[in-house]
Amino acid sequence: MKKPYLNSIEYIRGVSMLGVVAIHIGAQYLMNPTPNINLIAIFEIVSRFSVPIFFFISAFGLFYKIDLSEKFDYGKFLRRRFKAVLLPYLMWSVFYILHDNFFYGSGIPAPSYAAEILFFGLAKYQLYFLVILIWFYLLMPLWIKIIKSLTPLKFAVIFLLQIGFNYFSSYSVELFQFTQSLPEGSILKMFLQWRLNYLILHYVFIFLLGGILAVHSQKFFEWLAKNKKIVSAVFLAALTLHLGYFYFLVYAEKFDLMSAVNTAHQLSPTGFLYTIAASIFLFMLFENFSFNETARAGLSLLGKNSYFVYLFHPLAIAYLDLGLKKLGLVMTAANAIILYVLTVLISLGAGYVLMPLRQK
């Protein structure tokens, strides 16, 4: 029996896309010698759920459609997913390599370096997400097997292992020193240096969470409807904790804003908990609260175009930033907000103009 279409998945994609753009605008705003700490917190900390939640939504969408009692057609699955992800990834990677050669004079990479760029998603700063997603797709039979045999105890163990692994990968001084000690050009150093760009172990729990909730979607949605206040309270507590960690680093530990942002990221313990809480909260919000027609149309517009905006928005940021410099304008808080709004609008507009090509 075919399950009903979930507008909430589309809406969450749209909200998450806005968060991804915010993170990258925040990186531009951090170039200001005296940025507003609260605006940085919104751009770089509040939005931190937006990358890992895409893995949650991807898994939810996949397992929502899959009947685990039937045989999984791996070949058909890969053909459809690679058409939707691998081909756009390769095309946009080549485009950004050529564009950045023209825009920045970065040059055309040699074949060996081009292979490194494509394998690790280095053609542009947002493309690594697709590399990780492709690895999740390649291992889909493994995720199906795990989901079928998953028990609450096993899931709790995976939860604890995820926190431990992410903490080690993010904060281990020994790992950093070992990586730095390796000779330049060595394969091991390359794989360790770019581990965040391909290693799916950083996001296994959030992917499996999306999968297991999709398999039990009816019970999940019923639970959300009965526990709206609890879900909201947990989300606010997780957000407060994550923001508190950021402000603690700045005011108590005397971190500069760049270091604080790079420490309080989505793989930190507070960022990890915040991602889980945000994932469940947004589902609760969009499944249990009614929105007027204008709001639904706006959310649908963002969701339907989220993939294109994700791929395109670095272009908008680059040229808008160039325009600011040409005009002699500093990246103030007001200009950062304007840059954010214009980036979203220009990316959506480009998606509309290019719609005929996107549909081929």
C-alpha positions in Angstrom: 0.0 0.0 0.0 1.4 3.4 -1.0 2.0 5.7 1.8 0.7 9.3 1.7 3.0 12.1 0.5 4.6 14.0 3.4 4.7 17.8 2.9 6.7 17.9 6.2 9.7 16.4 4.5 9.6 19.1 1.8 9.2 21.8 4.4 12.1 20.6 6.5 14.3 20.5 3.4 13.4 24.2 2.8 14.2 25.3 6.3 17.4 23.3 6.3 18.5 24.9 3.1 18.0 28.4 4.7 20.3 27.2 7.5 23.0 26.1 5.1 23.0 29.5 3.4 23.1 31.1 6.8 26.2 29.2 7.8 28.1 30.3 4.6 27.0 33.9 5.0 28.2 33.7 8.6 31.6 32.6 7.3 31.7 35.8 5.2 30.5 37.9 8.1 33.3 36.5 10.4 35.7 38.4 8.2 34.5 41.5 9.9 37.1 42.4 12.6 34.2 43.3 15.1 31.2 41.2 14.2 28.1 41.1 16.3 28.3 38.0 18.4 24.6 37.5 18.5 24.2 37.6 14.7 27.1 35.1 14.5 25.3 32.9 16.9 22.2 32.9 14.6 24.2 32.4 11.4 26.6 29.8 12.8 25.2 28.1 15.9 21.4 28.2 15.6 21.7 27.0 12.0 24.1 24.1 12.8 21.4 21.4 12.6 21.0 22.1 8.9 23.7 19.9 7.4 23.2 16.7 9.4 19.4 17.0 9.3 19.6 16.5 5.5 20.9 13.0 6.2 18.0 12.4 8.6 15.5 13.5 6.0 17.2 11.5 3.3 17.0 8.4 5.4 13.4 9.1 6.4 12.4 9.6 2.8 14.1 6.3 1.7 12.8 4.1 4.4 9.3 5.7 4.3 9.0 4.3 0.7 10.8 1.0 1.2 8.8 -2.2 2.2 11.3 -4.1 4.3 9.3 -7.3 3.8 10.1 -7.2 0.0 13.4 -7.9 -1.8 15.4 -4.7 -2.2 16.3 -4.0 -5.8 19.8 -2.6 -5.2 20.6 -2.0 -8.9 17.4 0.0 -9.5 18.0 1.9 -6.4 21.5 2.9 -7.4 20.5 3.9 -10.9 17.8 6.3 -9.6 19.9 7.8 -6.8 23.1 8.2 -8.9 21.1 10.0 -11.5 19.7 12.3 -8.9 23.0 12.8 -6.9 26.1 11.5 -8.7 25.6 13.1 -12.0 24.7 16.6 -10.6 27.7 16.3 -8.2 30.1 15.6 -11.1 28.6 18.3 -13.3 28.6 21.0 -10.6 32.1 20.0 -9.5 33.5 20.5 -13.0 31.5 23.7 -13.3 33.0 25.1 -10.0 36.5 24.0 -11.0 36.2 25.9 -14.3 34.4 28.9 -12.7 36.9 29.3 -9.9 39.7 29.2 -12.4 38.1 32.1 -14.2 37.0 33.9 -11.0 40.0 33.4 -8.7 42.6 32.2 -11.1 43.0 28.9 -9.3 44.0 27.0 -12.4 42.9 23.7 -13.8 44.0 20.8 -11.6 46.2 18.0 -12.8 44.4 14.7 -13.2 45.7 13.3 -9.9 44.6 16.3 -8.0 41.3 16.4 -9.9 40.7 12.9 -8.7 41.3 14.0 -5.1 39.0 16.9 -5.5 36.2 14.7 -6.8 36.7 12.0 -4.3 36.6 14.3 -1.3 34.2 16.9 -2.6 36.7 19.8 -2.7 35.5 21.6 -5.8 33.3 23.9 -3.6 32.8 24.1 0.1 29.3 22.7 0.1 29.7 19.7 -2.2 31.2 17.3 0.4 27.6 16.7 1.6 26.9 14.8 -1.7 30.0 12.7 -1.3 28.8 11.5 2.1 25.3 11.0 0.7 26.6 8.8 -2.1 28.5 6.6 0.4 25.2 6.2 2.3 23.5 5.2 -0.9 26.2 2.7 -1.8 25.8 1.0 1.6 22.0 0.9 1.6 21.8 -2.9 1.9 23.8 -2.5 5.2 21.5 0.1 6.6 18.4 -2.0 5.7 20.0 -5.0 7.5 20.8 -2.8 10.6 17.3 -1.3 10.7 15.7 -4.7 10.5 17.8 -6.0 13.5 17.9 -2.8 15.5 16.8 -3.0 19.2 16.5 -0.1 21.7 19.7 -1.4 23.4 21.7 -1.5 20.2 20.5 1.9 19.2 21.5 3.3 22.6 25.0 1.8 22.1 25.2 3.4 18.6 24.2 6.7 20.2 27.0 6.6 22.7 29.5 5.4 20.1 28.5 8.3 17.8 29.1 10.9 20.5 32.5 9.3 21.3 33.6 8.9 17.7 32.6 12.5 16.8 34.4 13.9 19.9 37.6 12.0 19.1 37.5 13.0 15.4 36.8 16.6 16.2 38.9 17.3 19.3 41.7 14.6 19.6 45.0 16.4 19.9 46.8 13.1 19.3 44.9 12.5 16.0 45.7 16.1 14.9 49.4 15.7 15.8 49.6 12.3 14.1 48.0 13.7 10.9 50.3 16.6 10.8 53.4 14.4 11.3 52.6 12.4 8.2 54.6 13.3 5.0 52.9 15.6 2.5 51.3 13.8 -0.3 50.9 10.5 1.6 47.5 8.8 1.1 46.9 8.3 4.8 47.4 11.9 5.5 45.0 12.8 2.7 42.3 10.5 4.1 42.7 11.7 7.6 42.9 15.4 6.7 39.7 15.2 4.7 37.8 12.7 7.0 34.9 15.1 7.5 34.3 15.2 3.7 33.6 11.5 3.2 33.6 9.5 6.4 30.0 8.5 7.0 30.8 7.4 10.5 30.2 11.0 11.6 26.5 10.7 10.7 25.5 7.1 11.1 23.2 7.7 14.1 21.3 10.6 12.6 20.8 8.5 9.4 19.6 5.5 11.2 17.3 7.6 13.4 15.6 8.9 10.2 15.3 5.3 8.9 13.9 3.8 12.1 11.4 6.6 12.6 10.3 6.2 8.9 9.7 2.5 9.4 7.5 3.2 12.4 6.2 6.5 10.9 2.6 6.0 12.0 3.5 5.4 15.6 6.1 8.2 15.4 3.5 10.7 14.2 1.0 9.6 16.8 3.6 10.1 19.5 4.4 13.6 18.2 0.8 14.6 18.3 0.5 13.5 21.9 3.8 15.0 23.1 4.0 18.4 21.4 4.9 20.3 24.6 7.6 17.8 25.5 9.2 17.9 22.0 9.1 21.7 22.1 10.7 21.8 25.5 13.4 19.4 24.6 14.2 21.4 21.5 14.4 24.7 23.4 16.6 23.0 26.0 19.0 21.6 23.3 19.1 25.0 21.6 19.9 26.7 24.8 22.6 24.2 25.7 24.2 24.6 22.3 24.1 28.3 22.3 25.3 28.3 25.9 28.3 26.3 24.9 29.2 28.8 22.2 28.8 31.8 24.6 30.8 29.9 27.2 33.7 29.4 24.8 33.7 33.1 23.9 33.2 34.7 27.3 34.6 32.2 29.8 37.3 30.5 27.7 38.2 33.7 25.7 37.9 32.0 22.3 37.8 34.3 19.3 34.6 34.0 17.4 36.1 31.9 14.6 37.6 29.4 17.0 34.3 29.3 19.0 32.3 28.6 15.8 34.8 25.9 14.7 34.5 24.3 18.2 30.7 24.4 18.7 30.0 22.8 15.4 27.4 20.1 14.5 29.6 17.2 15.6 30.2 18.6 19.1 28.2 16.8 21.8 25.8 19.8 22.1 25.6 20.2 18.3 24.8 16.5 18.0 22.0 16.7 20.6 20.7 19.8 19.1 20.5 18.2 15.6 18.4 15.3 17.0 16.1 17.6 18.9 15.7 19.9 15.9 14.9 17.0 13.5 12.1 15.7 15.7 10.8 19.2 16.6 10.5 20.3 12.9 8.6 17.1 12.1 6.3 17.8 15.0 5.8 21.4 13.9 4.9 20.6 10.3 2.8 17.5 11.0 0.7 19.0 13.8 0.3 22.7 13.2 -1.7 24.2 10.4 -0.3 27.0 8.2 -2.1 29.5 6.0 -2.0 29.1 2.3 0.8 31.7 1.8 3.0 30.1 4.4 2.5 26.6 2.9 3.3 28.0 -0.6 6.4 29.6 0.7 7.6 26.5 2.5 6.8 24.4 -0.6 8.8 26.8 -2.8 11.8 26.6 -0.5 11.6 22.8 -0.3 11.1 22.1 -4.0 14.1 24.3 -4.8 16.3 23.4 -1.8 18.6 21.1 -3.8 19.3 23.7 -6.5 19.8 26.5 -4.0 22.2 24.3 -2.1 24.2 23.7 -5.3 24.0 27.3 -6.6 24.2 29.6 -3.6 28.0 29.9 -3.4 27.9 31.6 -6.8 25.4 34.2 -5.5 27.6 34.8 -2.4 30.8 35.2 -4.4 29.3 37.8 -6.8 27.4 39.7 -4.1 30.5 39.8 -2.0 32.4 41.1 -5.0 29.7 43.8 -5.5 30.1 44.9 -1.9 33.9 45.3 -2.3 33.4 47.2 -5.5 31.1 49.6 -3.7 33.6 49.9 -0.9 31.1 48.5 1.7 32.1 46.7 4.8 30.4 43.4 5.8 28.5 45.0 8.7 25.6 43.2 10.4 23.1 45.0 8.2 25.0 44.1 5.1 25.3 40.5 6.1 21.6 40.2 6.6 21.0 41.9 3.2 23.5 39.5 1.7 21.7 36.5 3.2 18.3 37.6 1.8 19.7 38.4 -1.6 21.6 35.1 -1.8 18.4 33.2 -1.1 16.3 35.3 -3.5 18.9 35.2 -6.3 19.4 31.4 -5.9 15.6 30.8 -6.1 15.4 33.1 -9.1 18.2 31.3 -10.9 16.4 28.0 -10.1 13.2 29.4 -11.7 15.0 30.6 -14.8 16.9 27.4 -15.2 13.9 25.2 -14.5 13.6 23.8 -18.1 17.2 22.6 -17.9 16.7 21.1 -14.4 13.8 19.1 -15.6 15.6 17.4 -18.5 
